[in-house]
């Protein structure tokens, strides 16, 4: 799946395979696509993560997905629904 600039994405969980008390799995990362550096079949994106850092990300085997809680405009779906009711 190809992503566009401005779309919110979630990167898959990474880190250790076995979860233990000393080394738990890392949670998924949330961010916004800032630039598309290369398209399909081997995409590469610059992503600004919610933690404030940016990185170049080359997803493998579905390692990145659209964030289902946000619309294309970047607003949360719940906020958009509330604004439409008013």
C-alpha positions in Angstrom: 0.0 0.0 0.0 1.3 3.4 -0.9 1.0 6.4 1.4 0.7 10.1 0.7 2.1 13.1 2.4 0.1 14.1 5.4 -1.4 10.7 6.2 -1.2 9.4 9.7 0.4 6.0 10.0 1.2 3.3 12.6 4.5 1.3 12.4 4.3 -2.3 13.6 5.5 -3.4 17.0 9.2 -4.0 17.0 11.8 -5.2 19.3 12.0 -8.4 21.2 9.9 -11.4 20.1 9.3 -12.8 23.6 7.7 -10.6 26.1 9.3 -10.7 29.6 9.2 -8.5 32.6 12.8 -7.3 31.9 12.4 -6.8 28.1 8.8 -6.1 27.1 7.8 -5.6 23.4 7.9 -2.0 22.2 4.5 -0.5 21.4 3.6 0.6 17.9 4.8 4.1 16.8 2.4 6.7 15.4 3.5 9.4 13.0 2.8 11.5 9.9 4.2 11.0 6.4 6.3 14.1 5.7 7.8 13.1 2.3 7.6 10.2 -0.1 11.2 9.5 -1.1 10.5 6.5 -3.3 7.2 4.9 -4.4 6.2 1.3 -5.0 7.5 -1.5 -5.3 10.1 -0.6 -2.6 8.7 2.5 -0.9 10.6 4.8 1.3 9.1 7.6 3.5 10.2 10.3 5.8 8.0 10.1 8.9 7.7 12.6 11.7 6.9 10.5 14.8 4.6 11.7 17.6 7.7 11.6 20.0 9.1 14.5 18.0 11.7 12.7 15.9 11.9 12.1 12.2 13.3 9.1 10.4 13.5 7.5 7.0 11.3 4.4 7.0 11.3 1.5 4.4 8.4 -0.8 5.4 8.7 -4.5 4.8 5.8 -7.0 4.6 3.1 -4.6 5.8 5.2 -3.0 8.5 3.2 0.2 8.3 -0.5 0.9 8.2 -2.9 3.8 8.0 -3.9 5.0 11.5 -7.6 4.0 11.6 -8.5 6.7 14.3 -7.7 9.6 12.0 -9.3 10.9 8.8 -7.2 12.0 5.8 -7.3 15.7 7.0 -5.5 14.7 10.2 -8.5 15.1 12.6 -9.6 12.3 14.9 -12.8 10.6 13.6 -14.6 11.4 16.9 -13.7 15.1 16.6 -14.9 15.2 13.0 -18.2 13.6 13.9 -18.8 16.0 16.8 -18.1 19.0 14.5 -20.5 17.7 11.9 -23.3 17.4 14.5 -23.0 21.1 15.5 
